[in-house]
Amino acid sequence: QVQLVESGGGLVQAGGSLRLSCEASGDPANIFAMAWHRQAPGKEREMVAEIVDGSRSDYLDSVKGRFFISRDWASNTCYLQMNKLEPDDTAIYYCFVRSWDGPSWGQGTQVTVSS
């Protein structure tokens, strides 16, 4: 199973930016999709952004135009650039990958946006 290490969460004021990183173990060619999900208190986990095969991306409607997902093959790392953050973006953000070994989740990183 792919191991994931996340970083980059923190506290930011509304309108600010953060970049999350998710470094995956193993062969990059083994991973065909990388994504970020989030879960706010009392709410279900939802997919925020996904990148497939390193090129095709999809976003939650509420983050389109503010969040951008990318993948660096050399370091086997997925990034989520989050701009114009809003208090409703406050949640634990989880990295998720789909690979030929099966699905894997990261441990989660807290993002808190103050108004």
C-alpha positions in Angstrom: 0.0 0.0 0.0 1.2 3.5 -0.8 2.3 5.6 2.2 1.4 9.3 2.2 2.9 12.1 4.2 1.0 15.4 4.2 2.2 18.9 5.2 1.3 22.5 4.9 -1.9 23.0 7.0 -2.3 25.8 9.5 -4.1 28.9 10.5 -4.8 31.7 8.0 -7.0 34.7 7.8 -9.8 34.8 5.3 -8.5 35.8 1.9 -5.1 34.3 2.5 -3.4 31.3 0.9 -1.9 28.0 1.9 -0.3 25.2 0.0 -0.7 21.5 1.0 1.8 18.8 0.0 1.3 15.1 -0.1 4.4 13.0 -0.7 3.8 9.4 -1.8 6.0 6.4 -1.4 7.0 4.0 -4.1 7.0 4.2 -7.9 5.1 7.2 -9.3 3.9 5.1 -12.2 2.0 2.9 -9.7 -0.3 5.9 -8.9 -2.9 6.8 -11.5 -4.9 9.4 -9.4 -4.2 11.7 -6.5 -6.8 13.8 -4.7 -7.5 16.0 -1.7 -10.6 15.4 0.4 -11.8 17.4 3.4 -14.0 16.9 6.4 -15.4 19.7 8.5 -16.8 19.1 12.0 -20.3 17.5 11.8 -20.1 17.2 8.0 -19.4 14.3 5.6 -16.0 14.0 3.9 -16.0 15.5 0.5 -13.6 15.5 -2.5 -12.0 18.9 -3.0 -9.8 18.2 -6.0 -8.5 15.3 -8.0 -5.8 14.9 -10.7 -5.8 11.9 -12.9 -2.7 10.7 -14.8 -1.0 13.9 -13.8 -3.1 16.0 -16.2 -6.9 15.8 -16.0 -8.2 17.6 -12.9 -11.6 18.0 -11.3 -12.8 20.3 -8.5 -15.6 20.8 -6.0 -17.7 23.6 -7.3 -17.2 25.8 -4.3 -13.4 25.8 -4.8 -13.2 26.3 -8.5 -11.0 29.2 -9.5 -9.5 29.4 -6.0 -7.9 26.0 -5.5 -5.4 24.3 -7.9 -4.1 20.8 -7.8 -0.9 19.7 -9.3 1.4 16.7 -9.3 5.2 16.5 -9.5 6.3 13.2 -10.9 9.9 13.5 -9.9 9.2 13.9 -6.2 5.9 11.8 -6.4 4.2 14.7 -4.6 0.7 16.2 -5.0 0.1 19.8 -4.2 -3.1 21.8 -3.4 -2.7 25.5 -3.8 -5.5 27.2 -1.9 -6.1 30.9 -2.6 -8.8 33.3 -1.4 -9.5 31.0 1.6 -12.9 31.4 3.3 -14.0 30.3 6.8 -16.1 27.6 5.2 -12.9 26.0 3.9 -12.0 25.1 7.5 -11.6 21.4 7.8 -9.2 18.5 8.1 -7.7 17.9 4.6 -6.8 14.4 3.6 -4.6 13.2 0.7 -6.0 10.2 -1.2 -4.4 8.2 -3.9 -5.6 5.4 -6.2 -2.9 3.0 -7.2 -2.5 -0.5 -8.6 -1.9 -1.5 -4.9 -5.4 -0.1 -4.0 -6.6 3.2 -2.3 -4.6 5.0 0.4 -5.4 7.8 2.8 -3.0 10.3 4.4 -3.3 11.1 8.1 -4.9 14.5 7.5 -3.8 18.1 8.1 -5.8 20.8 9.7 -6.7 24.0 7.8 -8.3 26.7 9.8 -9.5 30.0 8.2 -10.4 32.8 10.6 -12.8 35.5 9.6 
